[in-house]
Amino acid sequence: MSAHFAAFSFVDRITGFEPGLRARGMFAVPDGIAAFPSCLVAEAVGQLAAWVAMEKIAFRGRPVAALANETSFHGEVRPGDTLDLAVEIEHCDDDAVAYAGWASVGGRRVIELKDCLGPMLPVADFDAPEALAERLVLLRGLGAVPGRFHGVVAPQVQPDATTPGDAVSATLTVPTAAPFFGDHFPRRPVFPATLLLDAQIGLAMQLAAPGAKPARMTHVKMRSFIAPGQVLKLEARRSDAQRIRLSAETDGKTVATARLELTPTEAP
C-alpha cells in the first residue's frame, strides 16, 4: 500500500461540506494500533480544515501548521474508536485559513481547537494538486477504505539535563526516513508538528505531579519546517504548579514554542 493518503491521513469520509465555511467528517481509528494520542486527534481536525481551505482556493495552496491559540483535551481516544470531526472556517483566502474545530467519540467531545491559523503555501510544492482534488471527491462520496493507518513509531528522544521539579530537556532525532513522510508530504517531507507536540507533552509530564494529566495547550507557534534527520533540543520548564513552557530548538534557533496546562485527575 502506498503511504500517500494512508500513513498520516486521518479523515476517512467527509459527511457534511459547506464550501469555504464548515465541514463534518469521520475517521475510524484502527483497532490494531498501539495508541492514538491526543495530538493525532488534533491533526485529524486540522486535516479536515485543510480540505475545506484547499477546495476554497481551488487547490492553489495548502495550509501548514503555524499557530494554535488553544487546544483543550477532554478525553482519551482508544484504538477502535470512531472520531466524529467538525471544523468551522472563520476566514480563508490565498494567504491563510483561520478555523476552530473539535472531535467527539460516541457523542463525547474529546478535543477542541480554538483560534487556529495556517498560512497557505503553494500546494504543488508539497503534493500533486490533481491528486488532492480527486481525493476530496472520494472523501465527499463513498469515503476512503478505513484501516489504512498502521501507527507511528515514536521518534528517538534522548534525555539530557534535568533540574528536579523545575525543568527537563532532551534531544529528539527526527528519522531520516519514515512511512509518514510519504504522506506528509510526498513532494517535500516535513516532520509533523503534532508529532513534535506529542514528544514535548511526554517530556513535560516528567515534571507533572502524580495524577496530573494534560488539560490544555496554548500559544502553540511553529516557526519553521522540521526536515528529516534534523536534531532538536527540547525543553520543558515549569511556570507554576499547573503550567509548563515548552520549546524546541535546532542549530541555536527556536522552531516551536507552546504552553501546557495540567489538571490533576482528582479535579472535578
C-alpha positions as CSV (number, residue, x, y, z in Angstrom):
1,M,0.0,0.0,0.0
2,S,1.3,3.5,-0.9
3,A,2.0,5.7,2.1
4,H,0.1,8.6,0.3
5,F,-3.3,9.2,1.9
6,A,-2.6,6.3,4.4
7,A,0.5,6.8,6.6
8,F,-0.6,10.1,8.1
9,S,-4.1,10.8,6.8
10,F,-6.9,10.9,9.4
11,V,-10.1,11.7,7.5
12,D,-11.9,8.7,6.1
13,R,-15.0,10.4,4.9
14,I,-16.5,13.9,4.8
15,T,-20.1,13.7,5.8
16,G,-21.0,17.4,5.5
17,F,-19.4,20.1,3.5
18,E,-20.3,23.8,3.0
19,P,-17.7,25.2,0.7
20,G,-15.4,27.7,2.5
21,L,-17.5,27.6,5.7
22,R,-17.5,24.3,7.5
23,A,-17.3,20.5,7.3
24,R,-18.1,17.4,9.2
25,G,-16.2,14.1,8.9
26,M,-15.2,10.9,10.4
27,F,-12.1,8.7,11.0
28,A,-12.1,5.1,12.2
29,V,-9.1,4.6,14.5
30,P,-7.7,1.2,13.6
31,D,-8.1,-1.3,16.5
32,G,-4.7,-2.9,15.7
33,I,-2.5,0.1,16.6
34,A,-1.0,0.6,20.0
35,A,-2.3,4.1,20.7
36,F,-3.8,7.2,19.1
37,P,-2.6,10.2,21.1
38,S,-4.5,13.4,21.5
39,C,-2.1,15.2,19.2
40,L,-3.1,13.0,16.3
41,V,-6.8,13.7,17.1
42,A,-5.9,17.4,16.7
43,E,-4.1,16.5,13.5
44,A,-7.4,14.9,12.2
45,V,-9.3,18.1,12.9
46,G,-6.6,20.2,11.2
47,Q,-6.7,17.9,8.2
48,L,-10.4,18.4,7.8
49,A,-10.0,22.1,7.9
50,A,-7.2,21.8,5.3
51,W,-9.7,20.1,2.9
52,V,-12.1,22.9,3.2
53,A,-9.4,25.5,2.7
54,M,-7.8,23.9,-0.3
55,E,-11.2,23.5,-2.0
56,K,-12.0,27.1,-1.3
57,I,-8.9,28.3,-3.3
58,A,-9.1,25.7,-6.0
59,F,-6.1,23.8,-4.7
60,R,-3.7,26.6,-5.5
61,G,-2.3,26.4,-1.9
62,R,-2.5,24.3,1.2
63,P,-2.3,25.4,4.8
64,V,0.6,24.4,7.1
65,A,0.7,24.3,10.8
66,A,1.7,27.7,12.4
67,L,-0.5,28.9,15.2
68,A,-3.0,27.3,17.6
69,N,-4.0,29.5,20.4
70,E,-5.9,27.0,22.4
71,T,-6.3,23.2,22.3
72,S,-8.4,21.6,25.1
73,F,-8.0,17.9,25.9
74,H,-11.3,16.5,27.2
75,G,-10.8,12.8,26.9
76,E,-8.7,9.9,25.5
77,V,-9.2,8.2,22.2
78,R,-8.6,4.5,22.0
79,P,-7.8,2.1,19.1
80,G,-11.2,1.0,17.7
81,D,-12.9,4.3,18.4
82,T,-14.5,6.4,15.6
83,L,-13.8,10.1,15.6
84,D,-16.6,12.5,14.6
85,L,-14.8,15.6,13.3
86,A,-16.0,19.1,12.9
87,V,-14.5,22.4,11.7
88,E,-15.8,25.9,11.3
89,I,-13.8,28.2,9.0
90,E,-13.5,31.7,10.3
91,H,-11.6,33.1,7.3
92,C,-10.0,31.7,4.3
93,D,-8.1,33.1,1.3
94,D,-5.0,32.5,-0.7
95,D,-2.9,33.8,2.2
96,A,-4.2,31.8,5.2
97,V,-7.0,29.9,6.9
98,A,-8.4,30.6,10.3
99,Y,-10.5,28.0,11.9
100,A,-11.9,26.3,15.0
101,G,-12.9,22.6,15.4
102,W,-13.5,19.7,17.6
103,A,-13.7,15.9,17.7
104,S,-16.0,13.6,19.5
105,V,-16.3,9.9,20.2
106,G,-19.8,8.5,20.8
107,G,-21.2,12.0,21.5
108,R,-18.4,12.7,24.0
109,R,-16.2,15.6,23.0
110,V,-12.5,14.6,23.3
111,I,-10.7,17.6,21.9
112,E,-11.4,21.2,21.0
113,L,-9.3,23.7,19.0
114,K,-9.8,27.4,19.0
115,D,-8.1,30.3,17.2
116,C,-6.0,28.2,14.8
117,L,-4.2,29.8,11.8
118,G,-2.5,28.1,8.9
119,P,-0.6,30.1,6.3
120,M,-1.2,29.0,2.7
121,L,1.8,27.8,0.7
122,P,1.8,26.6,-3.0
123,V,0.2,23.2,-2.9
124,A,2.4,21.9,-5.8
125,D,5.4,22.3,-3.5
126,F,4.0,19.5,-1.3
127,D,1.7,17.3,-3.3
128,A,0.0,16.9,-6.7
129,P,-3.0,19.3,-6.9
130,E,-4.9,16.9,-9.1
131,A,-4.4,14.0,-6.7
132,L,-5.7,16.1,-3.8
133,A,-8.8,17.2,-5.8
134,E,-9.5,13.6,-6.7
135,R,-9.1,12.6,-3.1
136,L,-11.6,15.2,-1.9
137,V,-14.2,13.8,-4.4
138,L,-13.6,10.4,-2.9
139,L,-13.9,11.6,0.7
140,R,-17.1,13.5,0.0
141,G,-18.6,10.4,-1.8
142,L,-18.1,6.8,-0.7
143,G,-15.2,7.7,1.5
144,A,-11.8,6.0,1.8
145,V,-11.2,2.4,2.9
146,P,-10.7,2.5,6.7
147,G,-7.7,0.9,8.4
148,R,-5.0,2.5,6.2
149,F,-3.1,3.9,9.2
150,H,-0.7,1.5,10.9
151,G,0.5,3.7,13.7
152,V,3.6,5.9,14.0
153,V,6.9,4.8,15.5
154,A,7.8,7.5,18.1
155,P,11.0,9.4,17.2
156,Q,14.1,8.8,19.3
157,V,14.2,11.1,22.3
158,Q,17.3,11.0,24.5
159,P,17.2,12.6,28.0
160,D,19.6,15.4,28.7
161,A,19.8,17.7,31.7
162,T,17.2,17.8,34.5
163,T,16.5,20.2,37.3
164,P,14.2,18.3,39.6
165,G,10.8,19.8,39.7
166,D,11.8,22.8,37.6
167,A,13.0,21.8,34.1
168,V,13.8,18.9,31.9
169,S,15.5,18.7,28.5
170,A,16.0,16.1,25.8
171,T,17.3,15.6,22.3
172,L,14.9,14.5,19.6
173,T,16.3,13.0,16.5
174,V,13.9,13.2,13.5
175,P,14.2,10.0,11.4
176,T,15.7,10.3,8.0
177,A,13.0,8.0,6.6
178,A,9.6,7.0,7.9
179,P,6.3,6.0,6.2
180,F,4.6,9.2,7.3
181,F,7.0,11.2,5.2
182,G,5.3,9.7,2.1
183,D,2.1,11.3,3.2
184,H,3.4,14.4,4.9
185,F,4.3,15.4,2.3
186,P,5.0,13.4,-0.9
187,R,7.0,16.2,-2.7
188,R,8.5,17.8,0.4
189,P,8.8,15.6,3.5
190,V,8.2,17.5,6.7
191,F,8.2,16.2,10.3
192,P,4.6,16.7,11.5
193,A,4.2,19.4,14.1
194,T,1.7,17.2,16.0
195,L,4.4,14.5,16.5
196,L,6.7,17.2,17.9
197,L,4.0,18.4,20.3
198,D,3.3,14.8,21.4
199,A,7.0,14.4,22.2
200,Q,7.0,17.7,24.1
201,I,4.0,16.7,26.1
202,G,5.7,13.5,27.0
203,L,8.7,15.4,28.2
204,A,6.6,17.9,30.2
205,M,4.8,15.1,32.0
206,Q,8.1,14.3,33.7
207,L,7.5,17.5,35.7
208,A,3.9,16.7,36.5
209,A,2.7,15.7,39.9
210,P,1.3,12.2,40.4
211,G,-2.2,12.0,39.0
212,A,-1.9,15.1,36.8
213,K,-2.8,15.0,33.1
214,P,-2.7,17.4,30.1
215,A,-5.7,19.7,30.2
216,R,-5.0,22.4,27.7
217,M,-2.2,23.5,25.3
218,T,-2.0,27.2,24.4
219,H,0.1,29.6,22.4
220,V,1.4,26.9,20.0
221,K,3.7,28.5,17.5
222,M,5.6,26.7,14.7
223,R,8.3,28.9,13.4
224,S,9.8,26.7,10.7
225,F,9.6,23.4,9.0
226,I,11.4,20.4,10.5
227,A,13.1,18.2,7.9
228,P,14.0,14.5,8.0
229,G,17.2,13.9,10.0
230,Q,17.2,17.2,12.0
231,V,18.2,17.1,15.6
232,L,16.0,19.1,18.0
233,K,16.8,20.2,21.6
234,L,13.5,20.0,23.6
235,E,12.9,21.8,26.9
236,A,10.0,21.8,29.3
237,R,10.2,24.4,32.1
238,R,7.7,24.7,34.9
239,S,6.0,28.1,35.3
240,D,3.9,27.1,38.3
241,A,2.2,24.1,39.7
242,Q,0.0,23.5,36.7
243,R,1.7,25.3,33.8
244,I,4.8,24.3,31.8
245,R,6.5,26.2,29.0
246,L,7.7,24.1,26.0
247,S,10.3,24.9,23.4
248,A,12.2,23.2,20.6
249,E,15.4,24.4,19.0
250,T,17.7,23.4,16.3
251,D,21.1,24.9,15.4
252,G,20.5,27.5,18.1
253,K,17.2,28.7,16.6
254,T,13.8,28.2,18.2
255,V,11.5,26.3,15.9
256,A,8.5,25.8,18.2
257,T,7.0,27.1,21.4
258,A,3.9,26.2,23.4
259,R,2.4,26.3,26.9
260,L,0.9,23.2,28.6
261,E,-1.6,23.4,31.4
262,L,-2.1,20.4,33.7
263,T,-5.2,19.2,35.6
264,P,-5.0,16.6,38.4
265,T,-7.1,13.6,37.7
266,E,-8.8,14.1,41.0
267,A,-10.1,17.5,40.0
268,P,-13.8,17.6,39.1
